[in-house]
Amino acid sequence: EDENSTNFTFVNRQRLAGKTPTPLHDNDEIKLGRVLLRFKTS
């Protein structure tokens, strides 16, 4: 969920809609501004 950030939030290169929860899955790529994260489950 993006909280109206300046640079937006992306999951797997898809821009998230504001205030809409988005489920994450193993190996999803999350981009916050210039920071790139990889979501991993164990």
N, C-alpha and C positions, 0 to 999 in steps of 0.2 A: 504494500500500500504506500503510495507516495503522499506525503503530507505537504503538498504544494511547495516542494523544494525548487530552488532556482534552476538547478541543472537536471531535474527530473530523475526518475529511477527507472532502470530498465532490467528486465529479466529475459534472458535469451534474446537480446537485441530488440525486444518489444517494449515500448514505453508503457508504463503502468498508468492507468487512470487514477486520478486523485481520489483519495478516501475509499478505495475499493480493495478489500483484502485479496491477496493473491497467494494461493498455495505454492509452496516450493517443493521440488522433487530432487532426488539425488542427481548431482552433477549439473544443476542449473547454474547459469552464469548471471551474476548480479552486478550491475554497474551503478555506482553512486558517484556522479561527477566524473573525475578521472580515476577513481578507484574501482578496480575490477576484483570481484570475489567469486569463489566457486563454492556452492552449497554441497556438502557431503553428509550422507547418513552413514552410521556405522552398523 
